[in-house]
Amino acid sequence: MPTDSHSYDLLVIGGGISGLGIAYEGARRGLDTVLLEKGTCCRATSDNSMRIIHGGLRYLQSLDIRRTLESLRAQSDLLLQYSSFVKPLACVMPLGRFGLKSRWPVWAGIQFYNQLASWVIPSTMRAARIIAADEVDRRIDVLKGQAPYGALVWHDAIVPQVREFALRLQSDAASYGAKILEGCEVLKIKRQGEAFEVSLRQAQGLTAMQARVLVDASGPWLGRIPVEPPFKRKRAPRGWTKAFNIILNKQVDEVYAIGVSGGRGRLFFTTPREKVSVIGTFHHAFHDNPDNLTVSEQEISEALCAYQQAMPRVKLSLSDVSAVEAGVLPIKRDRPDMPVMYGVEQIHDYDGQIEVLSTKYTTFQVQARRVIEKIVGYGKGADAVVCESTCTKT
């Protein structure tokens, strides 16, 4: 098998949103970087998701101010840095009669949230607010009669065109010298002293590459690549969930992303896209090879039934479904009604082989910086790292 004589500082496996972010940040910091994607970048789970860049409002329920601020800053950075690809998204959610989602707890929460947001988000993003029941009925037909206690209105952001966004991220990474190689399937990872040799299959045939640090950001394919010598993962995911969204051939609402409770801790969102709506996210336990991911007609029917119980004014049948987007996500704990997802990214370092698990668009840049800081911190490729103030595009 021919081997590329060049040894990279950083080799990233997986061209989803996490992998692209890490490749970009590594190259920007001066690491000689290559990314390997067996298909097309951002065409798997990263493409088949709600694509929402949230501002951390949900974290105030648990008084997690650090994560709220982190999400607000990340959202603001993406809106400013990638304004052609990341767009503001108006959201609405009916209030409950009692509990944390009733009027007064929500009112108190958004006063604090708006103060935090005023420090970091663009002034063009409107503050979160509560609207009365009659205003909900007047402005959002599908919620008429479903918000007797009013509704919370706030703004998040969304990536409508993921493929175009991925191409921009690839271009940005390449401008700093990163190589982004699609159609490269990694077959084996072999540790050789302080470096790694990766065997891969390309259209031209079998070949091998070497790198001093390896980051596996392959998502549900994590752990499926043979490693020599083998090692035991200390914090492997407890399981995986098939997460899918249903694309309708009509719009439920042209303006708002609508969030409603589906009972038993579930939350369904209806998000507008051009001339269609996307509803989800629905979950089923997944134990198969991610390459064999499918969503059955029965699963779609069950999802539509659950959604209509939460949104009775929206009448749907299978004929209203134009497509289904599905991906595979790691779960922290499995439950019959709703899996418990990881709230933050998981970064595990096995002496130079770093594995990354993430479920969020919002903080992919934050995650990338943490990974690269870890690499720089223990000196792998440190001779290639330059000061950010002197780093220039090649």
C-alpha positions as semicolon CSV with decimal commas, in nm:
position;residue;x (nm);y (nm);z (nm)
1;M;0,000;0,000;0,000
2;P;0,154;0,337;-0,100
3;T;0,210;0,578;0,189
4;D;0,203;0,956;0,167
5;S;0,553;1,053;0,283
6;H;0,418;1,378;0,425
7;S;0,337;1,370;0,798
8;Y;0,056;1,601;0,908
9;D;0,023;1,769;1,245
10;L;-0,350;1,701;1,257
11;L;-0,570;1,448;1,078
12;V;-0,947;1,482;1,123
13;I;-1,183;1,196;1,040
14;G;-1,535;1,308;0,951
15;G;-1,655;1,607;0,751
16;G;-1,964;1,698;0,947
17;I;-2,007;2,034;1,113
18;S;-1,780;1,927;1,404
19;G;-1,501;1,795;1,182
20;L;-1,503;2,098;0,955
21;G;-1,491;2,330;1,254
22;I;-1,191;2,145;1,400
23;A;-1,007;2,138;1,066
24;Y;-1,065;2,511;1,020
25;E;-0,951;2,600;1,371
26;G;-0,647;2,373;1,350
27;A;-0,535;2,524;1,020
28;R;-0,605;2,875;1,147
29;R;-0,379;2,809;1,444
30;G;-0,099;2,695;1,214
31;L;-0,134;2,316;1,229
32;D;-0,066;2,127;0,906
33;T;-0,416;1,980;0,875
34;V;-0,596;1,724;0,661
35;L;-0,962;1,618;0,688
36;L;-1,090;1,286;0,551
37;E;-1,460;1,239;0,471
38;K;-1,580;0,913;0,319
39;G;-1,874;1,078;0,145
40;T;-1,956;1,446;0,098
41;C;-1,906;1,696;0,379
42;C;-2,215;1,776;0,586
43;R;-2,438;1,528;0,404
44;A;-2,512;1,292;0,695
45;T;-2,640;1,391;1,041
46;S;-2,524;1,753;1,002
47;D;-2,755;1,797;0,703
48;N;-3,043;1,596;0,843
49;S;-3,125;1,806;1,146
50;M;-3,327;2,111;1,247
51;R;-3,011;2,324;1,190
52;I;-3,110;2,564;1,467
53;I;-2,850;2,790;1,629
54;H;-3,008;2,849;1,969
55;G;-2,922;3,124;2,213
56;G;-2,923;2,921;2,533
57;L;-3,265;3,026;2,662
58;R;-3,340;2,664;2,754
59;Y;-3,045;2,653;2,995
60;L;-3,200;2,911;3,226
61;Q;-3,447;2,644;3,340
62;S;-3,156;2,484;3,525
63;L;-2,993;2,822;3,606
64;D;-2,692;2,731;3,390
65;I;-2,577;3,086;3,321
66;R;-2,238;2,980;3,184
67;R;-2,391;2,772;2,905
68;T;-2,652;3,040;2,835
69;L;-2,380;3,299;2,781
70;E;-2,170;3,055;2,579
71;S;-2,462;2,984;2,346
72;L;-2,549;3,353;2,313
73;R;-2,191;3,440;2,220
74;A;-2,168;3,149;1,975
75;Q;-2,497;3,246;1,812
76;S;-2,386;3,609;1,783
77;D;-2,050;3,510;1,632
78;L;-2,216;3,292;1,368
79;L;-2,472;3,559;1,277
80;L;-2,193;3,813;1,226
81;Q;-1,930;3,588;1,069
82;Y;-2,162;3,392;0,838
83;S;-2,453;3,630;0,784
84;S;-2,512;3,493;0,433
85;F;-2,575;3,143;0,571
86;V;-2,707;3,191;0,927
87;K;-3,041;3,369;0,947
88;P;-3,253;3,495;1,242
89;L;-3,548;3,272;1,328
90;A;-3,856;3,390;1,518
91;C;-3,979;3,127;1,766
92;V;-4,296;3,093;1,971
93;M;-4,408;2,854;2,245
94;P;-4,740;2,852;2,433
95;L;-4,714;2,904;2,809
96;G;-4,851;2,659;3,063
97;R;-5,084;2,723;3,352
98;F;-4,844;2,597;3,619
99;G;-4,477;2,517;3,658
100;L;-4,158;2,661;3,512
101;K;-4,326;2,729;3,177
102;S;-4,610;2,933;3,326
103;R;-4,631;3,309;3,287
104;W;-4,449;3,446;3,593
105;P;-4,146;3,213;3,598
106;V;-4,103;3,269;3,224
107;W;-4,141;3,646;3,264
108;A;-3,872;3,653;3,533
109;G;-3,646;3,431;3,324
110;I;-3,664;3,641;3,010
111;Q;-3,591;3,962;3,200
112;F;-3,261;3,808;3,304
113;Y;-3,207;3,652;2,960
114;N;-3,265;3,981;2,779
115;Q;-3,009;4,148;3,003
116;L;-2,751;3,879;2,923
117;A;-2,838;3,896;2,554
118;S;-2,797;4,275;2,543
119;W;-2,427;4,226;2,614
120;V;-2,351;3,993;2,324
121;I;-2,611;3,961;2,046
122;P;-2,660;4,201;1,751
123;S;-2,906;4,483;1,815
124;T;-3,111;4,360;1,517
125;M;-3,223;4,056;1,723
126;R;-3,541;4,146;1,910
127;A;-3,571;4,077;2,282
128;A;-3,766;3,778;2,414
129;R;-4,116;3,873;2,529
130;I;-4,455;3,734;2,628
131;I;-4,757;3,794;2,408
132;A;-5,119;3,763;2,520
133;A;-5,357;3,486;2,414
134;D;-5,558;3,712;2,183
135;E;-5,241;3,818;2,002
136;V;-5,143;3,454;1,956
137;D;-5,486;3,380;1,807
138;R;-5,460;3,680;1,577
139;R;-5,107;3,619;1,450
140;I;-5,064;3,239;1,449
141;D;-5,365;3,057;1,312
142;V;-5,245;2,703;1,397
143;L;-5,217;2,801;1,766
144;K;-5,563;2,956;1,785
145;G;-5,718;2,844;2,113
146;Q;-5,402;2,656;2,216
147;A;-5,234;2,934;2,412
148;P;-5,490;3,049;2,672
149;Y;-5,210;3,171;2,900
150;G;-5,019;3,353;2,628
151;A;-4,695;3,255;2,458
152;L;-4,324;3,319;2,476
153;V;-4,170;3,476;2,165
154;W;-3,794;3,486;2,114
155;H;-3,535;3,474;1,835
156;D;-3,285;3,202;1,756
157;A;-3,108;3,145;1,425
158;I;-3,105;2,878;1,156
159;V;-2,884;2,749;0,873
160;P;-3,132;2,709;0,584
161;Q;-2,878;2,579;0,329
162;V;-2,636;2,343;0,500
163;R;-2,449;2,235;0,187
164;E;-2,364;2,594;0,093
165;F;-2,255;2,659;0,451
166;A;-2,034;2,349;0,441
167;L;-1,870;2,469;0,119
168;R;-1,793;2,801;0,285
169;L;-1,638;2,626;0,587
170;Q;-1,430;2,409;0,353
171;S;-1,315;2,718;0,166
172;D;-1,225;2,898;0,489
173;A;-1,026;2,598;0,615
174;A;-0,848;2,562;0,281
175;S;-0,756;2,931;0,285
176;Y;-0,543;2,856;0,591
177;G;-0,381;2,557;0,422
178;A;-0,605;2,267;0,532
179;K;-0,663;1,982;0,288
180;I;-1,026;1,867;0,271
181;L;-1,050;1,527;0,100
182;E;-1,393;1,382;0,023
183;G;-1,451;1,025;-0,091
184;C;-1,187;0,890;0,151
185;E;-1,296;0,596;0,365
186;V;-1,071;0,526;0,663
187;L;-1,013;0,150;0,697
188;K;-0,769;0,124;0,987
189;I;-0,583;0,336;1,241
190;K;-0,241;0,222;1,359
191;R;-0,044;0,389;1,635
192;Q;0,328;0,406;1,558
193;G;0,517;0,551;1,852
194;E;0,420;0,916;1,882
195;A;0,231;0,921;1,552
196;F;-0,056;0,752;1,369
197;E;-0,081;0,582;1,032
198;V;-0,425;0,582;0,874
199;S;-0,511;0,336;0,596
200;L;-0,778;0,460;0,360
201;R;-0,959;0,385;0,038
202;Q;-0,995;0,650;-0,231
203;A;-1,119;0,635;-0,588
204;Q;-0,756;0,591;-0,696
205;G;-0,714;0,288;-0,468
206;L;-0,569;0,213;-0,125
207;T;-0,321;0,448;0,039
208;A;-0,199;0,558;0,382
209;M;-0,136;0,887;0,562
210;Q;0,056;0,979;0,874
211;A;-0,019;1,238;1,141
212;R;0,099;1,326;1,488
213;V;-0,252;1,387;1,622
214;L;-0,575;1,221;1,513
215;V;-0,924;1,356;1,583
216;D;-1,217;1,123;1,519
217;A;-1,527;1,336;1,459
218;S;-1,710;1,071;1,256
219;G;-2,023;1,079;1,472
220;P;-2,214;0,748;1,467
221;W;-1,922;0,581;1,288
222;L;-1,710;0,644;1,598
223;G;-1,555;0,321;1,722
224;R;-1,624;0,130;1,400
225;I;-1,276;0,183;1,256
226;P;-1,026;-0,087;1,367
227;V;-0,744;0,052;1,582
228;E;-0,403;-0,110;1,641
229;P;-0,321;-0,164;1,917
230;P;-0,681;-0,172;2,043
231;F;-0,777;0,038;2,345
232;K;-1,072;0,055;2,580
233;R;-1,292;0,362;2,558
234;K;-1,357;0,495;2,905
235;R;-1,660;0,702;2,814
236;A;-1,828;0,539;2,517
237;P;-2,186;0,654;2,444
238;R;-2,454;0,458;2,625
239;G;-2,630;0,416;2,294
240;W;-2,750;0,587;1,979
241;T;-3,081;0,727;1,869
242;K;-3,225;0,756;1,521
243;A;-3,334;1,119;1,512
244;F;-3,552;1,221;1,221
245;N;-3,748;1,520;1,101
246;I;-4,037;1,518;0,856
247;I;-4,051;1,767;0,570
248;L;-4,405;1,863;0,478
249;N;-4,503;1,978;0,131
250;K;-4,680;2,279;0,281
251;Q;-4,611;2,549;0,536
252;V;-4,769;2,526;0,880
253;D;-4,665;2,887;0,948
254;E;-4,457;3,114;0,726
255;V;-4,292;3,317;1,003
256;Y;-4,254;3,130;1,330
257;A;-4,080;2,817;1,446
258;I;-4,345;2,679;1,680
259;G;-4,254;2,472;1,984
260;V;-4,520;2,267;2,161
261;S;-4,507;2,006;2,434
262;G;-4,566;1,651;2,320
263;G;-4,599;1,515;2,673
264;R;-4,355;1,299;2,872
265;G;-4,077;1,553;2,828
266;R;-4,100;1,567;2,450
267;L;-4,088;1,893;2,259
268;F;-4,194;1,918;1,895
269;F;-4,082;2,204;1,674
270;T;-4,235;2,317;1,347
271;T;-3,979;2,517;1,151
272;P;-4,046;2,709;0,828
273;R;-3,824;2,667;0,525
274;E;-3,885;2,789;0,172
275;K;-4,244;2,685;0,089
276;V;-4,226;2,386;0,327
277;S;-4,224;2,313;0,700
278;V;-4,007;2,073;0,897
279;I;-4,149;1,899;1,204
280;G;-3,955;1,705;1,466
281;T;-3,746;1,583;1,617
282;F;-3,863;1,222;1,659
283;H;-3,646;0,953;1,818
284;H;-3,610;0,575;1,797
285;A;-3,337;0,359;1,949
286;F;-3,077;0,266;1,688
287;H;-2,843;-0,035;1,697
288;D;-2,756;-0,085;1,329
289;N;-2,476;0,035;1,103
290;P;-2,528;0,408;1,028
291;D;-2,482;0,328;0,658
292;N;-2,811;0,133;0,679
293;L;-3,015;0,416;0,830
294;T;-3,377;0,420;0,713
295;V;-3,710;0,547;0,846
296;S;-4,009;0,320;0,793
297;E;-4,356;0,429;0,688
298;Q;-4,487;0,304;1,023
299;E;-4,239;0,525;1,210
300;I;-4,348;0,823;1,001
301;S;-4,716;0,749;1,069
302;E;-4,654;0,718;1,444
303;A;-4,461;1,046;1,441
304;L;-4,743;1,227;1,258
305;C;-4,993;1,090;1,510
306;A;-4,786;1,211;1,807
307;Y;-4,738;1,550;1,644
308;Q;-5,108;1,598;1,572
309;Q;-5,194;1,526;1,934
310;A;-4,973;1,822;2,024
311;M;-5,092;2,037;1,728
312;P;-5,460;1,942;1,675
313;R;-5,530;2,226;1,429
314;V;-5,272;2,085;1,185
315;K;-5,429;1,800;0,989
316;L;-5,168;1,574;0,832
317;S;-5,149;1,247;0,643
318;L;-4,872;1,059;0,465
319;S;-4,961;1,247;0,146
320;D;-4,840;1,568;0,314
321;V;-4,489;1,424;0,362
322;S;-4,240;1,516;0,091
323;A;-3,922;1,382;0,253
324;V;-3,764;1,264;0,576
325;E;-3,428;1,378;0,713
326;A;-3,261;1,131;0,949
327;G;-2,937;1,114;1,143
328;V;-2,786;0,918;1,431
329;L;-2,703;1,090;1,760
330;P;-2,528;0,971;2,078
331;I;-2,736;0,945;2,393
332;K;-2,637;0,976;2,757
333;R;-2,921;0,761;2,886
334;D;-3,196;0,566;2,715
335;R;-3,560;0,595;2,820
336;P;-3,868;0,440;2,659
337;D;-4,040;0,775;2,606
338;M;-3,750;1,007;2,523
339;P;-3,371;0,948;2,522
340;V;-3,155;1,175;2,734
341;M;-2,915;1,355;2,501
342;Y;-2,572;1,488;2,588
343;G;-2,610;1,850;2,696
344;V;-2,253;1,941;2,607
345;E;-1,996;1,811;2,362
346;Q;-1,786;1,512;2,465
347;I;-1,410;1,541;2,402
348;H;-1,205;1,236;2,505
349;D;-0,828;1,222;2,466
350;Y;-0,649;0,887;2,441
351;D;-0,289;1,008;2,426
352;G;-0,309;1,188;2,095
353;Q;-0,616;1,014;1,958
354;I;-0,904;1,247;2,036
355;E;-1,267;1,146;1,996
356;V;-1,539;1,408;1,968
357;L;-1,912;1,364;2,010
358;S;-2,150;1,652;1,961
359;T;-2,520;1,707;1,899
360;K;-2,526;2,084;1,851
361;Y;-2,470;2,329;1,568
362;T;-2,460;2,625;1,805
363;T;-2,124;2,566;1,971
364;F;-1,929;2,382;1,701
365;Q;-1,672;2,663;1,691
366;V;-1,639;2,661;2,071
367;Q;-1,586;2,285;2,060
368;A;-1,323;2,322;1,787
369;R;-1,127;2,575;1,991
370;R;-1,130;2,341;2,292
371;V;-0,999;2,052;2,084
372;I;-0,718;2,258;1,932
373;E;-0,624;2,407;2,270
374;K;-0,593;2,052;2,401
375;I;-0,361;1,962;2,112
376;V;-0,148;2,271;2,155
377;G;-0,147;2,224;2,532
378;Y;0,028;1,889;2,528
379;G;0,271;1,992;2,259
380;K;0,161;1,775;1,967
381;G;0,257;1,974;1,664
382;A;0,344;2,270;1,883
383;D;0,636;2,359;1,658
384;A;0,382;2,430;1,384
385;V;0,161;2,653;1,597
386;V;0,192;3,025;1,544
387;C;0,058;3,312;1,747
388;E;-0,296;3,408;1,642
389;S;-0,189;3,769;1,599
390;T;0,065;3,669;1,333
391;C;-0,132;3,390;1,163
392;T;-0,206;3,485;0,803
393;K;-0,393;3,309;0,528
394;T;-0,191;3,118;0,273
